[in-house]
């Protein structure tokens, strides 16, 4: 968009972070790297250590071990001014007025007052909150407060945006508006760390993710890669019109998991037996009817999340026995 | 520094613009001024309205010795008895009846009848006059000469003068009394200010915790920056309110005096007593009363032996640093506790160290350079009050310097600790306030 943004690209690297609270580990050797101008998902069940990780990035607490670098340099105190943080527990002064409140938070990020006012106008327009700019926070609905909080987070044009459950409390229309803004900010070069339980938005927005469970990192990588690696030997075949499932049931090389008739199409979900290639399967299925499509079924992030957590629990349990 | 200023500005403006601030700033002086003016008004009313006292004197002698006193005028009534007067008291034109019975020489008692409350001053005056007369007459009966009697009954005036180390007189009793008043005033002002605005800091911190603003603040500024901005901001709110209170109160009192007492008020003098019986000395029963305002002005004009620059300078210093110390303690409490109600109970234990010099004030004033006074003025939790109590009586400079130094260092330590707790208090949501939680809070940061 402008030169400022080009130079503001930020690469965040978290290396072997460990943090203990009163003897219990909140984070155990967590490492990940957030590439510039991308959205990185930080996932995990409640109490996994996500908030601790975010607070370390915000320099609210210091890690016991490990290091965080920004563009290759260790995190400095002044870096907080380049970070925008939307905490899960939103916080606004109830008695303050909307515009006043946003400008105050910007001033705490050392933003120039005139520049802040200019940006405020932009966001007020963008998120259509002009009519309540002089209202007190306590007079606003929860969704309105969330919008104010979002603007307060992004007003100072942070290079790194940390969003903790940014879409909670919004109706679908406003959630989409915020989503669009997040995507726009990413396209303009902002590096974004997104912590959420909403797996649909992870699939929609995130380029890479990290899954933290019980203080340990159990998954890490690009969303596509992770989904592929979790994909089993399951496929969906669509036939035009009728298909003969009798012969398929008899073959030992594949197993039918489900069947739907959708208008003129018949869809079969199948699982290939080990050593059976997709080509073998297609050759075999061709006899049952005319194939329209054949594609791998990729697991949803939701399934992956549950599967990964359960696997981890099991293996941990196994270790203990 | 820029951020600290921004925080300071918000803390200050958000409170000054608040309705309750405006209300308190207006109501305070009205309350204070009326406390000063109402006694004056009552006094004026009492002075202007003459109260008539009828004397029914069966001794036919003692009644003569009672002269008009303050707003009371005495009339000897010979043509009526007590019963006759009481029968039509409302129309008699008298406010009270003094009955001196025939047997007064044996019973030593008289009776004041009135349908209104009898002033203590009147009672004291009548009692004193008659006692003197009776004594006088008893002595005359024993053939003691009038001259001897006047010698015997001469009261002794005890003058008090204060010496310095070289034995030179530095002040008299009246000046000592005034110093007591000054010490009490300064100590009370600091005490009230610390409690009032320290609690405001506590409230502010708790508000940030319950509204979860704290997380955003801590992710933007250093806790020390935040704490200093906050405490200073609220301190300035308090200072502004205090100055406004003083200015408005003085303005209101001065205005009220202009309207209510356009002529300078001359206090009534005591009448000569027992002249008829030949007694020559006139001891004072009551000191002449002056109005509160005149007294206050008088207080500052005539006081000797007080080093005003040091006094004012020290007052400002101990005022500010005393507030800073307690504000940071209150902020620390706010940082590690959750609910307002739960926290209120910790306000009292915290203010006990502040209460000690306040309660011991008479002791400190009576011995400003004694061991207790010196120690209390060195311990930082009590020094702001104890030092102010000692100052009007003269304190060695090195005591002031040492006390100030200790206070500054303690303040720095406590503001830092409060900031630390503010950050780590964030990690203690939902936990009960306890000594353990304080320790964990420190360890977590």
Interface residues (C-beta under 8 A of the other chain):
Chain A: X21 X22 X55 X58 X59 X60 X61 X77 X80 X81 X83 X85 X87 X89 X90 X91 X92 X93 X94 X95 X96 X104 X105 X107 X108 X109 X110 X152
Chain B: X2 X3 X6 X7 X10 X14 X18 X207 X208 X211 X212 X213 X214 X215 X216 X217 X218 X219 X220 X221 X222 X423 X426 X427 X440 X443 X444 X445
